[in-house]
């Protein structure tokens, strides 16, 4: 099974910021990064649109974008 960091990196460019990684949210249009991935906790959260969850939820949401 892929890590949450691998999954998120497949849809957006992430930059390390402390223990987390930040980037542009793949689920809405934005210019300032608000999408955060915490590999230690295995969670993601977007402060812009409110999307959040674990690796399985992230994969579900990405699949929804492809349809």
PQR file of N, CA, C, O and H, with PARSE charges and radii, in Angstrom:
ATOM      1  N   UNK A   1       0.843  -1.190   0.000 -0.4000 1.5000
ATOM      2  CA  UNK A   1       0.000   0.000   0.000 -0.0000 2.0000
ATOM      3  C   UNK A   1       0.885   1.249   0.000  0.5500 1.7000
ATOM      4  O   UNK A   1       1.900   1.307   0.693 -0.5500 1.4000
ATOM      5  N   UNK A   2       0.482   2.240  -0.785 -0.4000 1.5000
ATOM      6  CA  UNK A   2       1.237   3.496  -0.873 -0.0000 2.0000
ATOM      7  C   UNK A   2       1.043   4.330   0.385  0.5500 1.7000
ATOM      8  O   UNK A   2       0.009   4.253   1.049 -0.5500 1.4000
ATOM      9  H   UNK A   2      -0.344   2.193  -1.348  0.4000 1.0000
ATOM     10  N   UNK A   3       2.055   5.128   0.697 -0.4000 1.5000
ATOM     11  CA  UNK A   3       1.933   6.047   1.831 -0.0000 2.0000
ATOM     12  C   UNK A   3       1.096   7.251   1.402  0.5500 1.7000
ATOM     13  O   UNK A   3       0.939   7.511   0.209 -0.5500 1.4000
ATOM     14  H   UNK A   3       2.895   5.191   0.157  0.4000 1.0000
ATOM     15  N   UNK A   4       0.570   7.970   2.362 -0.4000 1.5000
ATOM     16  CA  UNK A   4      -0.236   9.148   2.050 -0.0000 2.0000
ATOM     17  C   UNK A   4       0.598  10.198   1.317  0.5500 1.7000
ATOM     18  O   UNK A   4       0.072  10.943   0.491 -0.5500 1.4000
ATOM     19  H   UNK A   4       0.697   7.759   3.331  0.4000 1.0000
ATOM     20  N   UNK A   5       1.879  10.255   1.615 -0.4000 1.5000
ATOM     21  CA  UNK A   5       2.770  11.202   0.943 -0.0000 2.0000
ATOM     22  C   UNK A   5       2.928  10.836  -0.539  0.5500 1.7000
ATOM     23  O   UNK A   5       2.921  11.717  -1.399 -0.5500 1.4000
ATOM     24  H   UNK A   5       2.306   9.650   2.286  0.4000 1.0000
ATOM     25  N   UNK A   6       3.068   9.559  -0.833 -0.4000 1.5000
ATOM     26  CA  UNK A   6       3.164   9.106  -2.231 -0.0000 2.0000
ATOM     27  C   UNK A   6       1.878   9.398  -2.994  0.5500 1.7000
ATOM     28  O   UNK A   6       1.917   9.833  -4.145 -0.5500 1.4000
ATOM     29  H   UNK A   6       3.074   8.843  -0.135  0.4000 1.0000
ATOM     30  N   UNK A   7       0.751   9.160  -2.355 -0.4000 1.5000
ATOM     31  CA  UNK A   7      -0.549   9.392  -2.994 -0.0000 2.0000
ATOM     32  C   UNK A   7      -0.730  10.870  -3.300  0.5500 1.7000
ATOM     33  O   UNK A   7      -1.080  11.237  -4.422 -0.5500 1.4000
ATOM     34  H   UNK A   7       0.719   8.807  -1.420  0.4000 1.0000
ATOM     35  N   UNK A   8      -0.492  11.723  -2.303 -0.4000 1.5000
ATOM     36  CA  UNK A   8      -0.665  13.164  -2.488 -0.0000 2.0000
ATOM     37  C   UNK A   8       0.310  13.713  -3.519  0.5500 1.7000
ATOM     38  O   UNK A   8      -0.048  14.586  -4.309 -0.5500 1.4000
ATOM     39  H   UNK A   8      -0.208  11.426  -1.392  0.4000 1.0000
ATOM     40  N   UNK A   9       1.535  13.210  -3.517 -0.4000 1.5000
ATOM     41  CA  UNK A   9       2.550  13.682  -4.465 -0.0000 2.0000
ATOM     42  C   UNK A   9       2.209  13.325  -5.904  0.5500 1.7000
ATOM     43  O   UNK A   9       2.734  13.935  -6.836 -0.5500 1.4000
ATOM     44  H   UNK A   9       1.826  12.500  -2.875  0.4000 1.0000
ATOM     45  N   UNK A  10       1.345  12.352  -6.092 -0.4000 1.5000
ATOM     46  CA  UNK A  10       0.960  11.966  -7.449 -0.0000 2.0000
ATOM     47  C   UNK A  10       0.010  12.976  -8.089  0.5500 1.7000
ATOM     48  O   UNK A  10      -0.172  12.964  -9.306 -0.5500 1.4000
ATOM     49  H   UNK A  10       0.920  11.856  -5.335  0.4000 1.0000
ATOM     50  N   UNK A  11      -0.599  13.851  -7.284 -0.4000 1.5000
ATOM     51  CA  UNK A  11      -1.561  14.819  -7.827 -0.0000 2.0000
ATOM     52  C   UNK A  11      -1.192  16.275  -7.580  0.5500 1.7000
ATOM     53  O   UNK A  11      -1.800  17.168  -8.169 -0.5500 1.4000
ATOM     54  H   UNK A  11      -0.451  13.861  -6.295  0.4000 1.0000
ATOM     55  N   UNK A  12      -0.213  16.533  -6.728 -0.4000 1.5000
ATOM     56  CA  UNK A  12       0.205  17.908  -6.476 -0.0000 2.0000
ATOM     57  C   UNK A  12       1.660  17.933  -6.014  0.5500 1.7000
ATOM     58  O   UNK A  12       2.149  16.976  -5.413 -0.5500 1.4000
ATOM     59  H   UNK A  12       0.281  15.808  -6.249  0.4000 1.0000
ATOM     60  N   UNK A  13       2.335  19.028  -6.299 -0.4000 1.5000
ATOM     61  CA  UNK A  13       3.725  19.178  -5.881 -0.0000 2.0000
ATOM     62  C   UNK A  13       3.736  19.607  -4.415  0.5500 1.7000
ATOM     63  O   UNK A  13       3.072  20.574  -4.042 -0.5500 1.4000
ATOM     64  H   UNK A  13       1.937  19.805  -6.788  0.4000 1.0000
ATOM     65  N   UNK A  14       4.489  18.890  -3.592 -0.4000 1.5000
ATOM     66  CA  UNK A  14       4.541  19.173  -2.160 -0.0000 2.0000
ATOM     67  C   UNK A  14       5.928  19.657  -1.756  0.5500 1.7000
ATOM     68  O   UNK A  14       6.942  19.233  -2.310 -0.5500 1.4000
ATOM     69  H   UNK A  14       5.029  18.105  -3.895  0.4000 1.0000
ATOM     70  N   UNK A  15       5.944  20.550  -0.783 -0.4000 1.5000
ATOM     71  CA  UNK A  15       7.195  21.082  -0.251 -0.0000 2.0000
ATOM     72  C   UNK A  15       7.203  20.842   1.255  0.5500 1.7000
ATOM     73  O   UNK A  15       6.209  21.088   1.939 -0.5500 1.4000
ATOM     74  H   UNK A  15       5.120  20.894  -0.333  0.4000 1.0000
ATOM     75  N   UNK A  16       8.336  20.360   1.761 -0.4000 1.5000
ATOM     76  CA  UNK A  16       8.434  20.081   3.193 -0.0000 2.0000
ATOM     77  C   UNK A  16       8.414  21.386   3.982  0.5500 1.7000
ATOM     78  O   UNK A  16       9.077  22.362   3.630 -0.5500 1.4000
ATOM     79  H   UNK A  16       9.143  20.161   1.205  0.4000 1.0000
ATOM     80  N   UNK A  17       7.632  21.372   5.063 -0.4000 1.5000
ATOM     81  CA  UNK A  17       7.539  22.530   5.955 -0.0000 2.0000
ATOM     82  C   UNK A  17       7.449  21.970   7.378  0.5500 1.7000
ATOM     83  O   UNK A  17       6.364  21.633   7.853 -0.5500 1.4000
ATOM     84  H   UNK A  17       7.094  20.579   5.349  0.4000 1.0000
ATOM     85  N   UNK A  18       8.590  21.876   8.047 -0.4000 1.5000
ATOM     86  CA  UNK A  18       8.618  21.237   9.359 -0.0000 2.0000
ATOM     87  C   UNK A  18       8.408  19.747   9.195  0.5500 1.7000
ATOM     88  O   UNK A  18       9.067  19.114   8.370 -0.5500 1.4000
ATOM     89  H   UNK A  18       9.471  22.150   7.662  0.4000 1.0000
ATOM     90  N   UNK A  19       7.493  19.174   9.975 -0.4000 1.5000
ATOM     91  CA  UNK A  19       7.232  17.732   9.845 -0.0000 2.0000
ATOM     92  C   UNK A  19       6.169  17.428   8.796  0.5500 1.7000
ATOM     93  O   UNK A  19       5.937  16.264   8.468 -0.5500 1.4000
ATOM     94  H   UNK A  19       6.958  19.688  10.645  0.4000 1.0000
ATOM     95  N   UNK A  20       5.524  18.460   8.268 -0.4000 1.5000
ATOM     96  CA  UNK A  20       4.465  18.294   7.276 -0.0000 2.0000
ATOM     97  C   UNK A  20       4.934  18.725   5.889  0.5500 1.7000
ATOM     98  O   UNK A  20       6.030  19.259   5.718 -0.5500 1.4000
ATOM     99  H   UNK A  20       5.712  19.406   8.534  0.4000 1.0000
ATOM    100  N   UNK A  21       4.077  18.480   4.913 -0.4000 1.5000
ATOM    101  CA  UNK A  21       4.310  18.900   3.537 -0.0000 2.0000
ATOM    102  C   UNK A  21       3.119  19.736   3.098  0.5500 1.7000
ATOM    103  O   UNK A  21       1.979  19.426   3.447 -0.5500 1.4000
ATOM    104  H   UNK A  21       3.187  18.047   5.051  0.4000 1.0000
ATOM    105  N   UNK A  22       3.370  20.786   2.341 -0.4000 1.5000
ATOM    106  CA  UNK A  22       2.297  21.663   1.882 -0.0000 2.0000
ATOM    107  C   UNK A  22       2.353  21.807   0.366  0.5500 1.7000
ATOM    108  O   UNK A  22       3.406  21.667  -0.255 -0.5500 1.4000
ATOM    109  H   UNK A  22       4.296  21.038   2.057  0.4000 1.0000
ATOM    110  N   UNK A  23       1.192  22.091  -0.208 -0.4000 1.5000
ATOM    111  CA  UNK A  23       1.097  22.290  -1.651 -0.0000 2.0000
ATOM    112  C   UNK A  23      -0.274  22.836  -2.010  0.5500 1.7000
ATOM    113  O   UNK A  23      -1.109  23.091  -1.142 -0.5500 1.4000
ATOM    114  H   UNK A  23       0.336  22.205   0.297  0.4000 1.0000
ATOM    115  N   UNK A  24      -0.488  23.010  -3.312 -0.4000 1.5000
ATOM    116  CA  UNK A  24      -1.783  23.475  -3.795 -0.0000 2.0000
ATOM    117  C   UNK A  24      -2.778  22.323  -3.744  0.5500 1.7000
ATOM    118  O   UNK A  24      -2.451  21.194  -4.111 -0.5500 1.4000
ATOM    119  H   UNK A  24       0.191  22.803  -4.017  0.4000 1.0000
ATOM    120  N   UNK A  25      -3.959  22.605  -3.299 -0.4000 1.5000
ATOM    121  CA  UNK A  25      -4.987  21.574  -3.175 -0.0000 2.0000
ATOM    122  C   UNK A  25      -5.441  21.103  -4.557  0.5500 1.7000
ATOM    123  O   UNK A  25      -5.755  21.926  -5.417 -0.5500 1.4000
ATOM    124  H   UNK A  25      -4.225  23.522  -3.001  0.4000 1.0000
ATOM    125  N   UNK A  26      -5.479  19.793  -4.775 -0.4000 1.5000
ATOM    126  CA  UNK A  26      -5.942  19.277  -6.061 -0.0000 2.0000
ATOM    127  C   UNK A  26      -7.466  19.297  -6.208  0.5500 1.7000
ATOM    128  O   UNK A  26      -7.984  18.982  -7.279 -0.5500 1.4000
ATOM    129  H   UNK A  26      -5.224  19.124  -4.076  0.4000 1.0000
ATOM    130  N   UNK A  27      -8.181  19.660  -5.152 -0.4000 1.5000
ATOM    131  CA  UNK A  27      -9.639  19.587  -5.174 -0.0000 2.0000
ATOM    132  C   UNK A  27     -10.334  20.922  -5.408  0.5500 1.7000
ATOM    133  O   UNK A  27     -11.551  20.958  -5.592 -0.5500 1.4000
ATOM    134  H   UNK A  27      -7.759  19.916  -4.282  0.4000 1.0000
ATOM    135  N   UNK A  28      -9.588  22.012  -5.404 -0.4000 1.5000
ATOM    136  CA  UNK A  28     -10.145  23.308  -5.763 -0.0000 2.0000
ATOM    137  C   UNK A  28      -9.027  24.199  -6.283  0.5500 1.7000
ATOM    138  O   UNK A  28      -7.848  23.926  -6.058 -0.5500 1.4000
ATOM    139  H   UNK A  28      -8.599  21.983  -5.255  0.4000 1.0000
ATOM    140  N   UNK A  29      -9.401  25.257  -6.975 -0.4000 1.5000
ATOM    141  CA  UNK A  29      -8.426  26.163  -7.572 -0.0000 2.0000
ATOM    142  C   UNK A  29      -7.932  27.140  -6.508  0.5500 1.7000
ATOM    143  O   UNK A  29      -8.727  27.762  -5.804 -0.5500 1.4000
ATOM    144  H   UNK A  29     -10.359  25.479  -7.158  0.4000 1.0000
ATOM    145  N   UNK A  30      -6.602  27.265  -6.399 -0.4000 1.5000
ATOM    146  CA  UNK A  30      -6.028  28.198  -5.441 -0.0000 2.0000
ATOM    147  C   UNK A  30      -4.648  28.636  -5.908  0.5500 1.7000
ATOM    148  O   UNK A  30      -4.007  27.963  -6.716 -0.5500 1.4000
ATOM    149  H   UNK A  30      -5.956  26.759  -6.971  0.4000 1.0000
ATOM    150  N   UNK A  31      -4.204  29.766  -5.392 -0.4000 1.5000
ATOM    151  CA  UNK A  31      -2.885  30.288  -5.732 -0.0000 2.0000
ATOM    152  C   UNK A  31      -1.904  30.162  -4.572  0.5500 1.7000
ATOM    153  O   UNK A  31      -0.692  30.118  -4.784 -0.5500 1.4000
ATOM    154  H   UNK A  31      -4.724  30.313  -4.736  0.4000 1.0000
ATOM    155  N   UNK A  32      -2.418  30.104  -3.358 -0.4000 1.5000
ATOM    156  CA  UNK A  32      -1.593  29.976  -2.159 -0.0000 2.0000
ATOM    157  C   UNK A  32      -1.798  28.582  -1.571  0.5500 1.7000
ATOM    158  O   UNK A  32      -2.939  28.172  -1.354 -0.5500 1.4000
ATOM    159  H   UNK A  32      -3.402  30.140  -3.185  0.4000 1.0000
ATOM    160  N   UNK A  33      -0.723  27.848  -1.309 -0.4000 1.5000
ATOM    161  CA  UNK A  33      -0.862  26.481  -0.783 -0.0000 2.0000
ATOM    162  C   UNK A  33      -1.628  26.422   0.542  0.5500 1.7000
ATOM    163  O   UNK A  33      -1.301  27.124   1.499 -0.5500 1.4000
ATOM    164  H   UNK A  33       0.204  28.181  -1.485  0.4000 1.0000
ATOM    165  N   UNK A  34      -2.649  25.571   0.572 -0.4000 1.5000
ATOM    166  CA  UNK A  34      -3.408  25.368   1.808 -0.0000 2.0000
ATOM    167  C   UNK A  34      -3.618  23.876   2.087  0.5500 1.7000
ATOM    168  O   UNK A  34      -4.302  23.507   3.042 -0.5500 1.4000
ATOM    169  H   UNK A  34      -2.915  25.001  -0.206  0.4000 1.0000
ATOM    170  N   UNK A  35      -3.029  23.033   1.252 -0.4000 1.5000
ATOM    171  CA  UNK A  35      -3.166  21.581   1.368 -0.0000 2.0000
ATOM    172  C   UNK A  35      -1.975  21.046   2.162  0.5500 1.7000
ATOM    173  O   UNK A  35      -0.828  21.210   1.744 -0.5500 1.4000
ATOM    174  H   UNK A  35      -2.474  23.333   0.477  0.4000 1.0000
ATOM    175  N   UNK A  36      -2.235  20.416   3.288 -0.4000 1.5000
ATOM    176  CA  UNK A  36      -1.183  19.933   4.183 -0.0000 2.0000
ATOM    177  C   UNK A  36      -1.265  18.418   4.330  0.5500 1.7000
ATOM    178  O   UNK A  36      -2.347  17.855   4.496 -0.5500 1.4000
ATOM    179  H   UNK A  36      -3.166  20.282   3.628  0.4000 1.0000
ATOM    180  N   UNK A  37      -0.108  17.770   4.266 -0.4000 1.5000
ATOM    181  CA  UNK A  37      -0.018  16.319   4.468 -0.0000 2.0000
ATOM    182  C   UNK A  37       0.919  16.064   5.642  0.5500 1.7000
ATOM    183  O   UNK A  37       2.056  16.536   5.656 -0.5500 1.4000
ATOM    184  H   UNK A  37       0.771  18.227   4.131  0.4000 1.0000
ATOM    185  N   UNK A  38       0.436  15.318   6.618 -0.4000 1.5000
ATOM    186  CA  UNK A  38       1.244  14.951   7.786 -0.0000 2.0000
ATOM    187  C   UNK A  38       1.514  13.448   7.695  0.5500 1.7000
ATOM    188  O   UNK A  38       0.681  12.640   8.107 -0.5500 1.4000
ATOM    189  H   UNK A  38      -0.487  14.934   6.607  0.4000 1.0000
ATOM    190  N   UNK A  39       2.688  13.070   7.149 -0.4000 1.5000
ATOM    191  CA  UNK A  39       2.964  11.642   6.994 -0.0000 2.0000
ATOM    192  C   UNK A  39       3.074  10.895   8.320  0.5500 1.7000
ATOM    193  O   UNK A  39       2.802   9.696   8.371 -0.5500 1.4000
ATOM    194  H   UNK A  39       3.365  13.726   6.814  0.4000 1.0000
ATOM    195  N   UNK A  40       3.463  11.572   9.379 -0.4000 1.5000
ATOM    196  CA  UNK A  40       3.567  10.941  10.692 -0.0000 2.0000
ATOM    197  C   UNK A  40       2.214  10.481  11.210  0.5500 1.7000
ATOM    198  O   UNK A  40       2.100   9.408  11.803 -0.5500 1.4000
ATOM    199  H   UNK A  40       3.685  12.547   9.338  0.4000 1.0000
ATOM    200  N   UNK A  41       1.199  11.288  10.986 -0.4000 1.5000
ATOM    201  CA  UNK A  41      -0.160  10.942  11.405 -0.0000 2.0000
ATOM    202  C   UNK A  41      -0.928  10.210  10.309  0.5500 1.7000
ATOM    203  O   UNK A  41      -1.961   9.596  10.574 -0.5500 1.4000
ATOM    204  H   UNK A  41       1.292  12.159  10.504  0.4000 1.0000
ATOM    205  N   UNK A  42      -0.418  10.277   9.068 -0.4000 1.5000
ATOM    206  CA  UNK A  42      -1.107   9.642   7.944 -0.0000 2.0000
ATOM    207  C   UNK A  42      -2.374  10.383   7.563  0.5500 1.7000
ATOM    208  O   UNK A  42      -3.364   9.763   7.174 -0.5500 1.4000
ATOM    209  H   UNK A  42       0.421  10.776   8.853  0.4000 1.0000
ATOM    210  N   UNK A  43      -2.353  11.718   7.671 -0.4000 1.5000
ATOM    211  CA  UNK A  43      -3.547  12.523   7.415 -0.0000 2.0000
ATOM    212  C   UNK A  43      -3.241  13.673   6.465  0.5500 1.7000
ATOM    213  O   UNK A  43      -2.102  14.127   6.353 -0.5500 1.4000
ATOM    214  H   UNK A  43      -1.549  12.222   7.987  0.4000 1.0000
ATOM    215  N   UNK A  44      -4.301  14.138   5.775 -0.4000 1.5000
ATOM    216  CA  UNK A  44      -4.205  15.349   4.960 -0.0000 2.0000
ATOM    217  C   UNK A  44      -5.321  16.290   5.374  0.5500 1.7000
ATOM    218  O   UNK A  44      -6.337  15.861   5.921 -0.5500 1.4000
ATOM    219  H   UNK A  44      -5.226  13.769   5.866  0.4000 1.0000
ATOM    220  N   UNK A  45      -5.126  17.583   5.107 -0.4000 1.5000
ATOM    221  CA  UNK A  45      -6.153  18.576   5.400 -0.0000 2.0000
ATOM    222  C   UNK A  45      -5.957  19.766   4.492  0.5500 1.7000
ATOM    223  O   UNK A  45      -4.830  20.226   4.304 -0.5500 1.4000
ATOM    224  H   UNK A  45      -4.300  17.931   4.662  0.4000 1.0000
ATOM    225  N   UNK A  46      -7.046  20.275   3.922 -0.4000 1.5000
ATOM    226  CA  UNK A  46      -7.004  21.499   3.142 -0.0000 2.0000
ATOM    227  C   UNK A  46      -7.725  22.576   3.932  0.5500 1.7000
ATOM    228  O   UNK A  46      -8.906  22.442   4.251 -0.5500 1.4000
ATOM    229  H   UNK A  46      -7.960  19.902   4.075  0.4000 1.0000
ATOM    230  N   UNK A  47      -7.011  23.637   4.241 -0.4000 1.5000
ATOM    231  CA  UNK A  47      -7.605  24.728   5.000 -0.0000 2.0000
ATOM    232  C   UNK A  47      -8.485  25.611   4.120  0.5500 1.7000
ATOM    233  O   UNK A  47      -9.225  26.452   4.630 -0.5500 1.4000
ATOM    234  H   UNK A  47      -6.052  23.746   3.981  0.4000 1.0000
ATOM    235  N   UNK A  48      -8.409  25.425   2.798 -0.4000 1.5000
ATOM    236  CA  UNK A  48      -9.222  26.212   1.868 -0.0000 2.0000
ATOM    237  C   UNK A  48     -10.615  25.632   1.672  0.5500 1.7000
ATOM    238  O   UNK A  48     -11.612  26.336   1.828 -0.5500 1.4000
ATOM    239  H   UNK A  48      -7.807  24.742   2.384  0.4000 1.0000
ATOM    240  N   UNK A  49     -10.686  24.333   1.325 -0.4000 1.5000
ATOM    241  CA  UNK A  49     -11.988  23.720   1.033 -0.0000 2.0000
ATOM    242  C   UNK A  49     -12.483  22.787   2.141  0.5500 1.7000
ATOM    243  O   UNK A  49     -13.634  22.351   2.119 -0.5500 1.4000
ATOM    244  H   UNK A  49      -9.876  23.761   1.198  0.4000 1.0000
ATOM    245  N   UNK A  50     -11.610  22.482   3.112 -0.4000 1.5000
ATOM    246  CA  UNK A  50     -12.028  21.657   4.239 -0.0000 2.0000
ATOM    247  C   UNK A  50     -11.867  20.159   4.032  0.5500 1.7000
ATOM    248  O   UNK A  50     -12.212  19.378   4.919 -0.5500 1.4000
ATOM    249  H   UNK A  50     -10.675  22.836   3.129  0.4000 1.0000
ATOM    250  N   UNK A  51     -11.346  19.737   2.873 -0.4000 1.5000
ATOM    251  CA  UNK A  51     -11.130  18.307   2.633 -0.0000 2.0000
ATOM    252  C   UNK A  51     -10.117  17.777   3.641  0.5500 1.7000
ATOM    253  O   UNK A  51      -9.115  18.431   3.928 -0.5500 1.4000
ATOM    254  H   UNK A  51     -11.066  20.372   2.153  0.4000 1.0000
ATOM    255  N   UNK A  52     -10.388  16.573   4.182 -0.4000 1.5000
ATOM    256  CA  UNK A  52      -9.458  15.993   5.153 -0.0000 2.0000
ATOM    257  C   UNK A  52      -9.698  14.501   5.271  0.5500 1.7000
ATOM    258  O   UNK A  52     -10.741  13.991   4.862 -0.5500 1.4000
ATOM    259  H   UNK A  52     -11.202  16.041   3.948  0.4000 1.0000
ATOM    260  N   UNK A  53      -8.714  13.806   5.838 -0.4000 1.5000
ATOM    261  CA  UNK A  53      -8.856  12.379   6.048 -0.0000 2.0000
ATOM    262  C   UNK A  53      -7.520  11.673   5.967  0.5500 1.7000
ATOM    263  O   UNK A  53      -6.460  12.289   6.075 -0.5500 1.4000
ATOM    264  H   UNK A  53      -7.867  14.220   6.170  0.4000 1.0000
ATOM    265  N   UNK A  54      -7.593  10.369   5.775 -0.4000 1.5000
ATOM    266  CA  UNK A  54      -6.401   9.533   5.687 -0.0000 2.0000
ATOM    267  C   UNK A  54      -6.113   9.132   4.254  0.5500 1.7000
ATOM    268  O   UNK A  54      -6.678   9.692   3.314 -0.5500 1.4000
ATOM    269  H   UNK A  54      -8.454   9.868   5.687  0.4000 1.0000
ATOM    270  N   UNK A  55      -5.234   8.162   4.096 -0.4000 1.5000
ATOM    271  CA  UNK A  55      -4.801   7.728   2.773 -0.0000 2.0000
ATOM    272  C   UNK A  55      -5.964   7.176   1.939  0.5500 1.7000
ATOM    273  O   UNK A  55      -6.077   7.485   0.753 -0.5500 1.4000
ATOM    274  H   UNK A  55      -4.775   7.708   4.859  0.4000 1.0000
ATOM    275  N   UNK A  56      -6.817   6.369   2.552 -0.4000 1.5000
ATOM    276  CA  UNK A  56      -7.936   5.772   1.815 -0.0000 2.0000
ATOM    277  C   UNK A  56      -8.892   6.856   1.315  0.5500 1.7000
ATOM    278  O   UNK A  56      -9.356   6.796   0.176 -0.5500 1.4000
ATOM    279  H   UNK A  56      -6.725   6.118   3.516  0.4000 1.0000
ATOM    280  N   UNK A  57      -9.180   7.827   2.145 -0.4000 1.5000
ATOM    281  CA  UNK A  57     -10.073   8.923   1.753 -0.0000 2.0000
ATOM    282  C   UNK A  57      -9.449   9.750   0.636  0.5500 1.7000
ATOM    283  O   UNK A  57     -10.144  10.163  -0.292 -0.5500 1.4000
ATOM    284  H   UNK A  57      -8.802   7.875   3.069  0.4000 1.0000
ATOM    285  N   UNK A  58      -8.149   9.995   0.716 -0.4000 1.5000
ATOM    286  CA  UNK A  58      -7.461  10.756  -0.322 -0.0000 2.0000
ATOM    287  C   UNK A  58      -7.532  10.021  -1.657  0.5500 1.7000
ATOM    288  O   UNK A  58      -7.784  10.640  -2.691 -0.5500 1.4000
ATOM    289  H   UNK A  58      -7.584   9.659   1.470  0.4000 1.0000
ATOM    290  N   UNK A  59      -7.314   8.714  -1.644 -0.4000 1.5000
ATOM    291  CA  UNK A  59      -7.413   7.930  -2.879 -0.0000 2.0000
ATOM    292  C   UNK A  59      -8.825   7.985  -3.462  0.5500 1.7000
ATOM    293  O   UNK A  59      -8.987   8.092  -4.678 -0.5500 1.4000
ATOM    294  H   UNK A  59      -7.110   8.211  -0.805  0.4000 1.0000
ATOM    295  N   UNK A  60      -9.847   7.911  -2.608 -0.4000 1.5000
ATOM    296  CA  UNK A  60     -11.237   8.010  -3.062 -0.0000 2.0000
ATOM    297  C   UNK A  60     -11.494   9.340  -3.748  0.5500 1.7000
ATOM    298  O   UNK A  60     -12.111   9.392  -4.812 -0.5500 1.4000
ATOM    299  H   UNK A  60      -9.715   7.824  -1.621  0.4000 1.0000
ATOM    300  N   UNK A  61     -11.019  10.415  -3.133 -0.4000 1.5000
ATOM    301  CA  UNK A  61     -11.255  11.749  -3.667 -0.0000 2.0000
ATOM    302  C   UNK A  61     -10.515  11.942  -4.995  0.5500 1.7000
ATOM    303  O   UNK A  61     -11.042  12.582  -5.905 -0.5500 1.4000
ATOM    304  H   UNK A  61     -10.518  10.373  -2.269  0.4000 1.0000
ATOM    305  N   UNK A  62      -9.324  11.407  -5.112 -0.4000 1.5000
ATOM    306  CA  UNK A  62      -8.556  11.508  -6.355 -0.0000 2.0000
ATOM    307  C   UNK A  62      -9.265  10.735  -7.460  0.5500 1.7000
ATOM    308  O   UNK A  62      -9.356  11.214  -8.590 -0.5500 1.4000
ATOM    309  H   UNK A  62      -8.896  10.888  -4.373  0.4000 1.0000
ATOM    310  N   UNK A  63      -9.766   9.547  -7.145 -0.4000 1.5000
ATOM    311  CA  UNK A  63     -10.509   8.754  -8.123 -0.0000 2.0000
ATOM    312  C   UNK A  63     -11.738   9.521  -8.603  0.5500 1.7000
ATOM    313  O   UNK A  63     -12.102   9.448  -9.777 -0.5500 1.4000
ATOM    314  H   UNK A  63      -9.692   9.158  -6.226  0.4000 1.0000
ATOM    315  N   UNK A  64     -12.372  10.252  -7.696 -0.4000 1.5000
ATOM    316  CA  UNK A  64     -13.534  11.062  -8.061 -0.0000 2.0000
ATOM    317  C   UNK A  64     -13.187  12.155  -9.060  0.5500 1.7000
ATOM    318  O   UNK A  64     -14.018  12.519  -9.892 -0.5500 1.4000
ATOM    319  H   UNK A  64     -12.077  10.311  -6.742  0.4000 1.0000
ATOM    320  N   UNK A  65     -11.972  12.682  -8.989 -0.4000 1.5000
ATOM    321  CA  UNK A  65     -11.532  13.703  -9.939 -0.0000 2.0000
ATOM    322  C   UNK A  65     -11.348  13.138 -11.340  0.5500 1.7000
ATOM    323  O   UNK A  65     -11.547  13.839 -12.333 -0.5500 1.4000
ATOM    324  H   UNK A  65     -11.296  12.387  -8.313  0.4000 1.0000
ATOM    325  N   UNK A  66     -10.969  11.869 -11.412 -0.4000 1.5000
ATOM    326  CA  UNK A  66     -10.681  11.227 -12.704 -0.0000 2.0000
ATOM    327  C   UNK A  66     -11.936  10.869 -13.465  0.5500 1.7000
ATOM    328  O   UNK A  66     -11.875  10.626 -14.670 -0.5500 1.4000
ATOM    329  H   UNK A  66     -10.807  11.300 -10.606  0.4000 1.0000
ATOM    330  N   UNK A  67     -13.082  10.829 -12.787 -0.4000 1.5000
ATOM    331  CA  UNK A  67     -14.358  10.437 -13.444 -0.0000 2.0000
ATOM    332  C   UNK A  67     -14.984  11.600 -14.161  0.5500 1.7000
ATOM    333  O   UNK A  67     -16.048  11.455 -14.762 -0.5500 1.4000
ATOM    334  H   UNK A  67     -13.132  11.026 -11.808  0.4000 1.0000
TER
END
